[in-house]
Amino acid sequence: MKITPVIVVLFLMVLFPAKAQEHTRASEPKVGLVLSGGGAKGFAHIGVLKVIDSLEINIDYVAGTSMGAIIGSLYASGYSGKQLEAIFEAQDFDILINDDFPRASKSFYERENTEKYVVNLPFDHFKIALPSALSRGQNVYNLMYQLLLPVSDISEFNKLPIPFFCMATNMETGESLLMEKGKLAEAVAASGALPSLFQPVVIDGNILIDGGVTNNFPVEELRAKGMDVIIGVDVQDALKDREALKSAPEILMQISNFRTIEAMKTKADLTDIYIKPDISDFSLISFDEGKDIISHGTNAALIQLESLKALKAQKPHYVERPKAKILDSLKIRSVSLDGNERYTRSYMIGRLKFKGDEKISYSDFREGINNLIATNNFDAFRYFLEPTENEMEYDFKGKIVESETTTFLRLGLHYDGLYKSALLANLTKKKLLFNNDIASLDVILGDHSRYNLDYFIDKGFYISLGLRSRYNQFNKNVNPRLALDEDSPLLTGLNKIDAEIADFTNQIYLQTIFRKDFALRLGAEHKRLKITSETILGENQEDEITFENTDYFSLFGTLKFDNYDNYHFPKNGFYFNGSFHLYLDASGFNDEFLEFSIAKADLGYAFSFNDKLAMKVEANGGFKIGDMSTQTLGFAIGGYGNNFINNFSSFYGYDYLALSGDSFVKGTLTLDYEIFKKHHILLAANYANIDDGIFESGAFISKVDYTGYALGYSLETFLGPLEGKYTFSPETGKSYWFFNLGFWF
């Protein structure tokens, strides 16, 4: 009993300072931070946040619009200014904004589409339409969801580490909407849905677009939250004079800015500390200049340093916030999907590649999302990870909006030394007969008219069915051994013949995908091959001579693996394409046909020394088994191209199809130095042996018979690669220039 008074005294001594400190904090001013929209100019907000963090000023409420909402939500969720700087500097905004998904996430069919067509337009009811926006905003949503996942269980935004709200605009009513409840990543995506750039976001039946359309600086709304002091960061454009208004987009942007700039005349005065970075030299899309924009934001905040220090003096107590941490793995307990009517759950799960009750890395999770979206069968895919009672375990819930557009008109343009100039028109129809099918017709007009027809019922990892028909033709001086028997007297003194080669091929096949990037096909093929020439004239000296005009029937199998990060300029990845054809019968010109087989394989491996310099190593080979009398389906190398027919392939230092034989082996080394973004200097060397029976005689491992070297420049354009290559062979002393413009088709 004697020690009780002592305990009471000690308790009071501890309690009173704590109460006093709590009272002091309560008496400190409530500080709000409002961040305006401004596209890439919004990076300046990060520079301001770095200064605020360095002064250890606690922010009590954050409000933002558009880019201000994106950065503000992340700051409110626990990311520091320095963390945000590192996160945004690591992003490739071309990929992020344009919804460009990694090549590995696309199916083989979608990869071919991306690497062939320049223009892709909706074409429903035989009318060309324009897409509702340049981007679906899926990549932006993916990034924001990952970054905001640590607070994904918070549905009332005032319960975030720093209370937060953002502004959006109801597109149907034109009303400004304050968003402070719901799914944070979705709300922020709506606030930043800049019209024409990003598709509108539908939340609770409301069609929402960029909040900057109606309220780009919600300072009044923030004051209404009980804030005593407001720091405002304004990154909006100022009105431009007539000298700067020289294009339609600039004029339209000026018109859209009238309202927001006029509103800022009064809104700026409602802030207590107004920060206006000097970013007039940057535009809404200057995302590649983010580092400079951030530094301008820092400089603008330092101009207000004395005011910020005075605020710090009024608010001396600093509570360091726990830093947000990006999750690198998670466990998915269950998967539920809503909105898929035309596409089955098995199809969706097959693309996602996770189905519940499994732990996966976040990179694999995001890859699964990309796999689904990259099919281009969906206008939007919003997903949520709802926490379970177990730590780091979630239930996956997906909301799907299937695309109503099923018909597309696609265009392409190309020039190369073999096919010359060509214009491509494509008509693609999805869900022609079944939900998972796709039909595509390429019509190629130019110096050598061609067509490609594909029909594919996509079952993913199950058995898919495909039909393909292709007509291809070109005219070129080629090695006469492609058309003439080795014993033919016509070969005497003849180095080349001017040949017209036409190939009509039809296939039906079954395909299955396994281990994500392997595609196995088994099928049957009909091929009509015709080769004619006027170099060697017929008896009447007027008619062209026909070397080949035969229908061939075969069974075939192919195995393809491809995880190159870029088809034309890979910096990492592996490629394999192997095929085997068993030719069973023939009719027509080749009346002495005997059964034979052809096997060939292409391998490639790419790796990078650094972010500028990459190496690609390639090996190619093939051989014939069985009867050797059919020369026209043999191998030929020479020239440069990516769209040869039959068993023809490139070889630097020699003209197109200059070397031939029934077997060959070839190796190529290519150094790719990207001097500037999308500008490549290429240095290549290739070596080959090609002749009849080189694998039987062992000649394929003897000294190299043919070598060639190339020096080239390539530019990645919206039409496809623009390439010029100078090639040289020391054996012949001859050199050739090869030019190419556009995607190959």
Sequence and secondary structure as in RCSB ss.txt:
>XXXX:A:sequence
MKITPVIVVLFLMVLFPAKAQEHTRASEPKVGLVLSGGGAKGFAHIGVLKVIDSLEINIDYVAGTSMGAIIGSLY
ASGYSGKQLEAIFEAQDFDILINDDFPRASKSFYERENTEKYVVNLPFDHFKIALPSALSRGQNVYNLMYQLLLP
VSDISEFNKLPIPFFCMATNMETGESLLMEKGKLAEAVAASGALPSLFQPVVIDGNILIDGGVTNNFPVEELRAK
GMDVIIGVDVQDALKDREALKSAPEILMQISNFRTIEAMKTKADLTDIYIKPDISDFSLISFDEGKDIISHGTNA
ALIQLESLKALKAQKPHYVERPKAKILDSLKIRSVSLDGNERYTRSYMIGRLKFKGDEKISYSDFREGINNLIAT
NNFDAFRYFLEPTENEMEYDFKGKIVESETTTFLRLGLHYDGLYKSALLANLTKKKLLFNNDIASLDVILGDHSR
YNLDYFIDKGFYISLGLRSRYNQFNKNVNPRLALDEDSPLLTGLNKIDAEIADFTNQIYLQTIFRKDFALRLGAE
HKRLKITSETILGENQEDEITFENTDYFSLFGTLKFDNYDNYHFPKNGFYFNGSFHLYLDASGFNDEFLEFSIAK
ADLGYAFSFNDKLAMKVEANGGFKIGDMSTQTLGFAIGGYGNNFINNFSSFYGYDYLALSGDSFVKGTLTLDYEI
FKKHHILLAANYANIDDGIFESGAFISKVDYTGYALGYSLETFLGPLEGKYTFSPETGKSYWFFNLGFWF
>XXXX:A:secstr
 TTHHHHHHHHHHHHHHHHHHHHHHHHS  EEEEE   GGGGGHHHHHHHHHHHTT    EEEEETHHHHHHHHH
HTT  HHHHHHHHHT  HHHHHTT   GGGS HHHHHHHTT SEEEE GGG     S SB  HHHHHHHHHHHGG
GTT  BGGGSSS EEEEEEETTT  EEEE BS HHHHHHHHT  TTTB  EEETTEEEEEGGGT S  HHHHHTT
T SEEEEE        TTT  SHHHHHHHHHHHHHHHHHHHHGGG SEEE    TT  TT GGGHHHHHHHHHHH
HHHTHHHHHHHHHHS            SEEEEEEEEEES SSS HHHHHHHH   SSEEEEHHHHHHHHHHHHTT
S EEEEEEEEEE SSTTEEEEEEEEEE S  EEEEEEEEEETTTEEEEEEEEEEESSSSTTEEEEEEEEEESS E
EEEEEEE  TTS EEEEEEEEEEEEEEE GGGTS TT GGGTT   EEEEEEEEEEEEEEEEEETTTEEEEEEEE
EEEEEEEESSS  TTSSS EEEEEEEEEEEEEEEEEE  S SSS SSEEEEEEEEEEEEEEEES TT   EEEEE
EEEEEEEESSSSEEEEEEEEEEEEEE     TTSEEE B  S   TTEE BTTS TT EEESEEEEEEEEEEEEE
ETTEEEEEEEEEEEEETTHHHHTGGGSS  EEEEEEEEEEEETTEEEEEEEEE TTT  EEEEEEES   
